[in-house]
């Protein structure tokens, strides 16, 4: 007989939904990606158009998955929709790989915090790994204080990050135009955008928009998910599109396109023009400010996936226990322990390389789940219905399939490794079920 445990607390609202989406999307990517896009597309108008198209596509995906989120308001996000549409095996596959991805990203972001701290305080240069582990343990303490405290931290930290990015934009617009490109610099860029260049640029942009789905994992803790989730998902994505366009406009106001195309960290180059030698440190500080809300969001999401799978009996049932303050305690500890092992061993780097495959595959499965559930369960309550269905779902699903093929073609080795890791998880689940049935 199972002992009754406290459930997740319904105390979250729109402010948290917006914060978790903006906090987990807006970050280092927008400081780096503009240079990658400019290297493929020489025209400023086309550069901005690619960012708009990428934003509209993710907004369309947000609209489609919001239907699933309001229809099935349960913790776990992608896992919940895949399991409902395709059964336990598919649900386990999506949940297992989704959770592993977030564990790997926890390690990656924690290492990033250690590296940025070391840049600001050089004496810490030899202690990046211990710092990363200590940072993670600090966030465990934050989670243990309860969902009310961790959600409030998410809201405040995201607001600070948003203001910091707006300050960068204002500084760029207030600066004088950047220096003229050196002679011959234009020759290194294509005179017109090619189809291949646009596709490569769009792929980079879509990756930078990653994080838009974050609010889906917390619908069970929302006071009124039917009302709040659409506001969070759509409002959060519009806010991200707006800040991304502002950042690109600001960088183009300071850096000529050839200079932007050669930049691996465009924001740092722009800051150096505006602030001189202190520009690099300013961007390092901005990068550091961007990471805490991202780390907090990722840890909260990862624990909700593990909690949901444990509750449904697809993983260790103890991961479904909740402490008195509403935190999935065991799931938090397990997720953190795996992330620390990945940090110390360095294997998080390989998992991060596989993450693009997992994210693309799981997104495609969930897009298909929307279509399947519309046909199979038409009577299920849908407080929010995807705009323009079935055309919107068709566009999103086609884009997800193309993106998945692109990920496989661009990094076949890690795609195959990702499939192997999925097979290991499925084999482990099958073995555990066999042993359980024998007992």
C-alpha positions as CSV (number, residue, x, y, z in Angstrom):
1,X,0.0,0.0,0.0
2,X,1.4,3.4,-1.1
3,X,1.7,6.1,1.5
4,X,-0.1,9.3,0.6
5,X,2.1,12.2,-0.2
6,X,1.4,15.9,-0.6
7,X,0.7,16.9,-4.2
8,X,2.1,19.7,-6.2
9,X,0.9,23.1,-5.0
10,X,-1.3,25.2,-7.3
11,X,0.3,28.6,-6.6
12,X,1.8,29.7,-10.0
13,X,0.4,32.2,-12.3
14,X,1.0,34.3,-15.5
15,X,4.0,36.1,-14.0
16,X,5.9,32.9,-13.4
17,X,4.9,31.5,-16.8
18,X,6.3,34.6,-18.5
19,X,9.4,34.5,-16.3
20,X,10.2,30.8,-17.0
21,X,9.8,31.3,-20.7
22,X,11.8,34.5,-21.0
23,X,14.3,33.3,-18.4
24,X,15.0,30.0,-20.1
25,X,15.1,31.5,-23.7
26,X,16.9,34.8,-23.4
27,X,20.6,34.3,-22.8
28,X,24.0,33.7,-24.3
29,X,22.5,32.5,-27.6
30,X,21.4,36.0,-28.7
31,X,24.8,37.4,-27.8
32,X,26.5,34.9,-30.2
33,X,24.0,34.0,-33.0
34,X,23.7,37.4,-34.7
35,X,27.2,36.9,-36.0
36,X,26.4,33.4,-37.3
37,X,23.4,34.7,-39.1
38,X,25.2,37.7,-40.6
39,X,27.9,35.4,-42.0
40,X,25.2,33.7,-44.1
41,X,23.2,36.7,-45.0
42,X,24.8,40.0,-46.0
43,X,21.6,42.2,-46.1
44,X,20.4,43.8,-42.8
45,X,16.7,43.6,-43.9
46,X,17.1,39.9,-44.7
47,X,18.9,39.3,-41.4
48,X,16.0,40.8,-39.5
49,X,13.5,38.9,-41.7
50,X,15.1,35.6,-40.7
51,X,14.7,36.5,-37.0
52,X,11.1,37.4,-37.6
53,X,10.3,34.2,-39.5
54,X,12.0,32.1,-36.8
55,X,10.0,33.9,-34.1
56,X,6.7,33.4,-35.9
57,X,7.4,29.7,-36.4
58,X,8.1,29.2,-32.7
59,X,5.0,31.3,-31.9
60,X,3.0,28.9,-34.1
61,X,4.5,26.0,-32.3
62,X,3.7,27.7,-29.0
63,X,0.1,28.0,-30.1
64,X,-0.2,24.4,-31.1
65,X,1.4,23.0,-27.9
66,X,-0.7,25.3,-25.7
67,X,-3.7,23.3,-26.8
68,X,-2.0,20.2,-25.5
69,X,-1.0,22.0,-22.3
70,X,-4.5,23.2,-21.5
71,X,-6.1,19.9,-22.5
72,X,-3.7,17.9,-20.3
73,X,-2.7,20.2,-17.5
74,X,-0.2,17.8,-15.8
75,X,3.4,18.2,-14.8
76,X,5.9,16.7,-17.2
77,X,5.4,18.7,-20.5
78,X,6.3,16.7,-23.6
79,X,6.3,13.4,-21.8
80,X,2.6,13.8,-20.9
81,X,1.5,14.4,-24.5
82,X,3.6,11.6,-26.0
83,X,2.3,9.1,-23.4
84,X,-1.4,10.1,-23.9
85,X,-1.1,9.9,-27.7
86,X,1.2,6.9,-28.2
87,X,1.3,4.9,-25.0
88,X,3.8,4.1,-22.2
89,X,6.8,3.2,-24.4
90,X,6.7,6.4,-26.5
91,X,6.0,8.4,-23.3
92,X,9.0,6.8,-21.6
93,X,11.3,7.5,-24.6
94,X,10.3,11.2,-24.7
95,X,10.5,11.6,-21.0
96,X,13.8,9.8,-20.6
97,X,15.5,11.7,-23.3
98,X,13.9,15.0,-22.3
99,X,15.1,14.6,-18.7
100,X,18.6,13.6,-19.8
101,X,18.8,16.6,-22.0
102,X,17.9,18.9,-19.1
103,X,20.5,17.1,-16.8
104,X,23.2,17.8,-19.5
105,X,22.1,21.4,-19.9
106,X,22.3,21.8,-16.1
107,X,25.9,20.7,-16.3
108,X,26.6,23.0,-19.3
109,X,25.1,26.1,-17.7
110,X,26.8,25.4,-14.3
111,X,30.2,25.1,-16.0
112,X,29.3,28.4,-17.9
113,X,28.7,30.2,-14.6
114,X,32.0,28.9,-13.3
115,X,33.9,30.1,-16.4
116,X,32.3,33.5,-16.4
117,X,33.1,33.9,-12.7
118,X,36.7,32.9,-13.4
119,X,36.9,35.6,-16.2
120,X,35.7,38.2,-13.7
121,X,37.9,36.8,-10.9
122,X,41.0,35.3,-12.5
123,X,42.1,33.6,-9.2
124,X,39.2,31.3,-9.6
125,X,40.4,30.0,-12.9
126,X,41.5,26.6,-11.5
127,X,38.3,25.9,-9.7
128,X,35.6,26.0,-12.4
129,X,34.4,22.4,-11.8
130,X,34.0,22.8,-8.0
131,X,32.3,26.2,-8.5
132,X,29.9,24.6,-11.0
133,X,29.0,21.9,-8.5
134,X,28.7,24.4,-5.7
135,X,26.3,26.5,-7.8
136,X,24.1,23.5,-8.4
137,X,24.0,22.7,-4.7
138,X,23.0,26.3,-4.0
139,X,20.1,25.9,-6.4
140,X,19.1,22.7,-4.7
141,X,18.9,24.7,-1.4
142,X,16.7,27.2,-3.2
143,X,14.4,24.5,-4.5
144,X,14.2,23.0,-1.0
145,X,12.8,26.2,0.3
146,X,9.7,25.6,-1.8
147,X,8.0,26.3,-5.1
148,X,6.8,29.7,-3.8
149,X,10.4,30.9,-3.2
150,X,11.9,29.3,-6.3
151,X,9.2,30.8,-8.5
152,X,9.6,34.3,-7.0
153,X,13.4,34.0,-7.6
154,X,12.6,33.1,-11.2
155,X,10.5,36.2,-11.6
156,X,13.0,38.6,-10.0
157,X,16.0,37.2,-11.8
158,X,14.3,37.2,-15.2
159,X,13.2,40.8,-14.7
160,X,16.8,41.8,-13.9
161,X,18.1,39.9,-17.0
162,X,15.5,41.6,-19.2
163,X,16.4,45.0,-17.9
164,X,20.1,44.2,-18.5
165,X,19.5,43.3,-22.1
166,X,17.4,46.5,-22.6
167,X,20.3,48.5,-21.2
168,X,22.7,46.9,-23.8
169,X,20.2,47.8,-26.5
170,X,19.9,51.4,-25.3
171,X,23.7,51.7,-25.1
172,X,24.1,50.5,-28.7
173,X,21.4,52.9,-30.0
174,X,23.0,55.8,-28.0
175,X,26.5,55.1,-29.4
176,X,27.9,56.6,-32.6
177,X,28.0,54.4,-35.7
178,X,30.7,51.8,-35.8
179,X,33.8,52.1,-37.9
180,X,33.6,51.6,-41.7
181,X,34.6,48.0,-42.7
182,X,38.1,47.5,-43.9
183,X,38.9,47.4,-47.6
184,X,38.0,44.0,-49.1
185,X,35.8,43.0,-46.1
186,X,32.6,43.1,-48.2
187,X,34.1,40.6,-50.7
188,X,34.2,37.9,-48.0
189,X,30.4,38.0,-47.7
190,X,27.8,36.8,-50.3
191,X,26.3,39.6,-52.4
192,X,22.9,38.0,-52.0
193,X,21.4,35.5,-49.6
194,X,21.5,32.0,-50.9
195,X,18.8,29.3,-50.1
196,X,21.4,27.3,-48.2
197,X,22.6,30.4,-46.3
198,X,19.0,31.2,-45.3
199,X,18.4,27.7,-44.1
200,X,21.6,27.6,-42.1
201,X,20.8,31.0,-40.6
202,X,17.2,30.0,-39.8
203,X,18.4,26.8,-38.1
204,X,20.7,28.9,-35.8
205,X,17.8,31.3,-35.1
206,X,15.4,28.5,-34.1
207,X,18.0,27.0,-31.7
208,X,18.3,30.5,-30.1
209,X,14.6,30.6,-29.6
210,X,14.8,27.3,-27.7
211,X,13.1,27.5,-24.3
212,X,9.7,28.8,-25.5
213,X,8.0,25.6,-24.3
214,X,9.1,25.9,-20.6
215,X,5.7,26.9,-19.2
216,X,4.2,23.6,-20.4
217,X,6.0,21.7,-17.6
218,X,4.2,23.6,-14.8
219,X,0.5,23.5,-15.8
220,X,-0.3,21.3,-12.8
221,X,1.0,24.0,-10.5
222,X,-0.8,26.8,-12.2
223,X,-3.8,28.3,-10.4
224,X,-5.8,28.5,-13.6
225,X,-3.8,26.8,-16.5
226,X,-6.7,27.1,-19.0
227,X,-6.5,30.9,-18.7
228,X,-2.9,31.5,-17.8
229,X,-1.0,29.1,-20.0
230,X,-2.0,30.8,-23.3
231,X,-1.1,34.2,-21.9
232,X,2.3,32.9,-20.7
233,X,3.1,31.0,-23.9
234,X,2.0,33.6,-26.4
235,X,3.1,36.6,-24.3
236,X,6.4,35.1,-23.4
237,X,7.2,34.3,-27.0
238,X,6.2,37.8,-28.2
239,X,8.5,39.3,-25.5
240,X,11.4,37.2,-26.7
241,X,10.8,38.0,-30.4
242,X,10.7,41.7,-29.4
243,X,14.0,41.7,-27.5
244,X,15.7,39.6,-30.1
245,X,14.8,42.1,-32.8
246,X,15.9,45.0,-30.6
247,X,19.3,43.3,-30.0
248,X,19.8,42.7,-33.7
249,X,18.9,46.3,-34.6
250,X,21.2,47.6,-31.8
251,X,24.1,45.5,-33.0
252,X,23.6,46.6,-36.6
253,X,23.6,50.2,-35.4
254,X,27.1,49.7,-34.0
255,X,28.7,47.1,-36.2
256,X,28.7,47.1,-40.0
257,X,27.4,43.8,-41.4
258,X,30.9,42.6,-42.4
259,X,32.2,43.2,-38.9
260,X,29.1,41.5,-37.4
261,X,29.6,38.5,-39.7
262,X,33.2,38.0,-38.5
263,X,32.3,38.2,-34.9
264,X,32.0,35.1,-32.7
265,X,30.5,37.2,-29.8
266,X,28.9,40.2,-31.5
267,X,27.7,41.8,-28.3
268,X,31.3,41.9,-26.9
269,X,32.6,43.5,-30.0
270,X,29.8,46.1,-29.9
271,X,30.4,46.7,-26.2
272,X,34.1,47.2,-26.8
273,X,33.3,50.0,-29.4
274,X,30.9,51.6,-26.9
275,X,32.8,51.2,-23.7
276,X,36.4,50.5,-24.8
277,X,38.5,48.0,-22.8
278,X,35.7,47.5,-20.2
279,X,33.3,46.3,-22.9
280,X,34.4,42.6,-22.7
281,X,33.9,42.6,-18.9
282,X,30.5,44.2,-19.3
283,X,29.4,41.4,-21.6
284,X,30.9,38.8,-19.3
285,X,28.8,40.3,-16.5
286,X,25.7,40.3,-18.7
287,X,26.3,36.7,-19.6
288,X,26.6,35.8,-15.9
289,X,23.4,37.7,-15.1
290,X,21.6,35.7,-17.8
291,X,22.4,32.3,-16.3
292,X,20.8,32.1,-12.8
293,X,17.1,32.2,-14.1
294,X,18.1,29.8,-16.8
295,X,19.6,27.4,-14.3
296,X,16.7,27.7,-11.9
297,X,14.2,27.0,-14.8
298,X,16.1,24.0,-16.1
299,X,16.3,22.4,-12.6
300,X,12.6,23.0,-12.0
301,X,11.7,21.5,-15.4
302,X,14.0,18.5,-15.0
303,X,12.5,17.6,-11.7
304,X,8.9,17.8,-13.0
305,X,9.7,15.3,-15.8
306,X,11.2,12.9,-13.3
307,X,8.3,13.4,-10.9
308,X,5.7,12.8,-13.6
309,X,7.3,9.6,-14.8
310,X,7.8,8.3,-11.2
311,X,4.1,9.0,-10.4
312,X,3.0,7.1,-13.5
313,X,5.2,4.1,-12.6
314,X,7.6,4.4,-15.5
315,X,10.6,5.2,-13.3
316,X,11.4,4.9,-9.6
317,X,8.2,5.8,-7.7
318,X,10.0,7.7,-5.0
319,X,10.8,10.5,-7.4
320,X,7.1,11.4,-7.2
321,X,7.4,12.4,-3.5
322,X,6.7,16.1,-2.7
323,X,8.0,17.9,0.4
324,X,5.9,20.1,2.5
325,X,6.7,23.2,0.5
326,X,5.7,21.7,-2.9
327,X,9.1,20.7,-4.2
328,X,9.6,17.2,-5.7
329,X,12.5,16.5,-3.3
330,X,13.8,13.1,-4.5
331,X,13.5,14.1,-8.1
332,X,15.5,17.3,-7.4
333,X,18.3,15.3,-5.6
334,X,18.4,12.7,-8.4
335,X,18.5,15.3,-11.2
336,X,21.2,17.3,-9.4
337,X,23.3,14.2,-8.6
338,X,23.2,13.1,-12.3
339,X,24.2,16.7,-13.4
340,X,27.1,16.8,-11.0
341,X,28.4,13.4,-12.2
342,X,28.2,14.7,-15.8
343,X,30.1,17.9,-14.7
344,X,32.9,16.0,-12.9
345,X,33.2,13.4,-15.7
346,X,32.9,15.9,-18.5
347,X,30.3,13.7,-20.2
348,X,27.8,16.5,-20.2
349,X,29.6,17.9,-23.3
350,X,28.7,14.8,-25.3
351,X,25.1,14.9,-24.1
352,X,24.8,18.5,-25.0
353,X,25.9,17.6,-28.5
354,X,23.1,15.1,-28.6
355,X,20.6,17.5,-27.2
356,X,19.7,19.0,-30.5
357,X,18.6,15.6,-31.7
358,X,16.5,14.9,-28.6
359,X,14.9,18.3,-28.7
360,X,14.0,18.1,-32.4
361,X,12.7,14.5,-32.1
362,X,10.6,15.1,-29.0
363,X,9.1,18.3,-30.5
364,X,8.2,16.4,-33.6
365,X,6.5,13.6,-31.6
366,X,4.5,16.2,-29.6
367,X,3.4,18.0,-32.8
368,X,2.2,14.7,-34.1
369,X,0.5,14.0,-30.8
370,X,-1.7,17.1,-31.3
371,X,-2.9,15.7,-34.6
372,X,-3.5,12.2,-33.2
373,X,-5.4,13.4,-30.2
374,X,-7.6,15.7,-32.3
375,X,-8.7,12.7,-34.3
376,X,-8.8,10.1,-31.5
377,X,-10.3,12.2,-28.7
378,X,-12.3,14.9,-30.3
379,X,-14.6,15.2,-27.2
380,X,-11.8,16.0,-24.8
381,X,-12.1,19.4,-23.3
382,X,-9.8,21.9,-25.0
383,X,-9.9,25.3,-23.2
384,X,-7.6,26.6,-25.9
385,X,-7.6,25.5,-29.5
386,X,-4.6,25.9,-31.8
387,X,-5.2,28.8,-34.2
388,X,-5.6,27.9,-37.9
389,X,-5.7,24.1,-37.3
390,X,-5.0,21.9,-39.3
391,X,-2.8,24.3,-41.3
392,X,-0.9,25.6,-38.3
393,X,-0.2,22.0,-37.1
394,X,0.9,21.0,-40.6
395,X,3.4,23.8,-40.8
396,X,4.8,23.2,-37.4
397,X,5.0,19.4,-38.0
398,X,6.7,19.9,-41.3
399,X,9.2,22.3,-39.8
400,X,9.9,19.9,-37.0
401,X,10.6,17.1,-39.4
402,X,12.9,19.2,-41.6
403,X,14.7,20.4,-38.5
404,X,15.2,16.8,-37.3
405,X,16.5,15.7,-40.7
406,X,18.9,18.7,-40.6
407,X,20.2,17.8,-37.2
408,X,20.8,14.2,-38.3
409,X,22.5,15.2,-41.5
410,X,24.6,17.9,-39.8
411,X,25.8,15.7,-36.9
412,X,25.1,12.1,-37.8
413,X,27.5,10.7,-35.2
414,X,25.8,12.3,-32.3
415,X,22.4,11.5,-33.8
416,X,23.3,7.8,-33.8
417,X,24.8,8.1,-30.3
418,X,21.5,9.7,-29.1
419,X,19.5,6.8,-30.6
420,X,21.9,4.4,-28.8
421,X,21.3,6.2,-25.5
422,X,17.5,6.0,-26.1
423,X,17.9,2.2,-26.7
424,X,19.8,1.8,-23.4
425,X,16.9,3.6,-21.6
426,X,14.3,1.4,-23.2
427,X,16.2,-1.8,-22.5
428,X,16.7,-0.8,-18.9
429,X,12.9,-0.1,-18.5
430,X,12.1,-3.5,-20.1
431,X,14.5,-5.3,-17.8
432,X,13.1,-3.5,-14.7
433,X,9.5,-4.5,-15.7
434,X,10.6,-8.1,-16.2
435,X,12.2,-8.3,-12.8
436,X,9.2,-6.6,-11.2
437,X,6.8,-9.1,-12.8
438,X,8.9,-12.0,-11.6
439,X,8.8,-10.7,-8.1
